Amino acid sequence: MSVKIRLRRTGTRNAACWRIVVADARSPRDGRFIENLGVYDPRHDAEKLDLERAKYWLSKGAQPSDTVKDIIKRAEEGRAFPPRKAQKPQAAPAPKKVAAPAEAEAEAPAAEAEAPAEA
C-alpha cells in the first residue's frame, strides 16, 4: 500500500481551505483518509500541522506532495507563513469629458466652415 501526505479540500466554493491528511495513494483527493495531520488556509495565511505525526508517517515511507513538503519544511524551521505579495491598487480610470448637447451643436457648424476653406 502506497501512502501519501497530501491536501484535502474543504470550505465553500471560492473560499477553499485545506486539510493535511495521510491517505492511500489510490483514494480520491477528497475521499477516504487514514489520519488528519492539520490544516492549511492560504486565504487567511494560516497553517497548523502536527509535526510529530508527520515525521512518524515520513519514517514509515509516506510521500508528501510538493505543497505539504513546503509546509513541513516551514514547520521544522519555525517560520511563519510567507507574506502575501502586496498588490498595487489600481487607480480608477479618469472620467471622459462629455460635451453638453448645446456645446456639441455650436462646435459642429464651426468645424464644417473650416473644412471647405482648407480644400
C-alpha positions in Angstrom: 0.0 0.0 0.0 1.4 3.4 -1.1 0.7 6.2 1.4 0.7 9.9 0.6 0.6 13.0 2.8 -1.5 15.5 0.8 -4.1 18.2 0.9 -7.8 17.5 1.1 -10.1 20.4 0.0 -12.7 21.7 2.4 -14.5 25.0 2.7 -17.1 26.6 0.4 -17.0 27.5 -3.3 -14.5 30.3 -3.9 -13.3 30.1 -0.3 -11.1 26.9 -0.2 -9.4 25.6 2.9 -7.3 22.5 3.0 -6.7 19.7 5.5 -3.4 18.0 5.6 -4.1 14.2 5.6 -2.4 10.9 5.3 -4.2 8.8 2.6 -3.8 5.8 0.4 -2.5 6.9 -2.9 -5.4 5.2 -4.7 -8.1 7.1 -2.9 -9.6 10.3 -4.5 -8.4 13.7 -3.3 -11.4 14.3 -1.1 -12.1 10.7 -0.3 -11.2 8.4 2.5 -8.1 9.2 4.5 -6.1 7.5 7.3 -5.2 10.4 9.6 -5.8 14.2 9.7 -2.5 16.0 10.5 -3.5 19.6 10.3 -5.0 22.5 8.3 -3.7 24.9 5.6 -5.7 28.1 4.8 -3.9 30.2 2.2 -6.7 32.9 2.3 -6.0 33.7 5.9 -2.3 32.9 5.9 -2.8 30.2 8.5 -1.4 26.7 8.8 -1.3 24.2 11.6 0.5 20.9 11.5 1.1 18.0 14.0 4.8 17.8 13.2 5.5 14.7 15.3 2.8 12.7 13.4 4.1 14.0 10.1 7.6 12.8 10.9 6.2 9.4 12.0 4.5 8.9 8.7 7.5 10.1 6.7 9.6 7.5 8.6 7.1 4.8 7.5 7.6 5.8 3.9 4.8 8.2 3.2 5.4 10.5 0.3 4.4 14.2 0.8 3.0 16.3 -2.0 5.1 19.4 -3.0 2.9 21.8 -1.1 2.9 19.6 2.0 6.7 19.3 1.7 7.0 23.1 1.9 4.6 23.3 4.9 6.6 20.6 6.8 9.8 22.4 6.0 8.4 25.7 7.3 7.1 24.0 10.5 10.5 22.4 11.1 12.3 25.7 10.7 9.7 27.5 12.9 9.0 30.0 10.1 5.6 31.7 9.7 3.5 31.5 6.6 5.2 33.6 3.9 3.7 37.1 3.5 1.5 37.7 0.5 2.7 39.9 -2.3 1.2 43.3 -2.0 -0.9 44.2 -5.0 -0.8 47.7 -6.3 -4.1 49.4 -6.0 -5.4 50.2 -9.5 -6.5 53.8 -9.9 -9.9 54.3 -11.3 -9.9 55.5 -14.9 -10.4 59.2 -15.4 -13.9 60.1 -16.4 -14.2 61.1 -20.0 -15.2 64.7 -20.6 -18.6 64.6 -22.3 -19.6 67.8 -24.2 -23.1 69.1 -23.4 -25.5 68.8 -26.3 -25.6 72.6 -26.7 -21.8 72.8 -27.0 -21.7 70.0 -29.5 -24.1 71.8 -31.8 -22.2 75.0 -31.5 -18.9 73.3 -32.4 -20.3 71.3 -35.4 -21.0 74.3 -37.7 -17.6 75.8 -36.9 -15.9 72.6 -38.0 -17.9 72.4 -41.3 -17.0 76.1 -42.0 -13.3 75.3 -41.6 -13.3 72.2 -43.8 -14.2 73.9 -47.2 -11.7 76.7 -46.5 -8.8 74.3 -46.3 -9.7 72.5 -49.5 
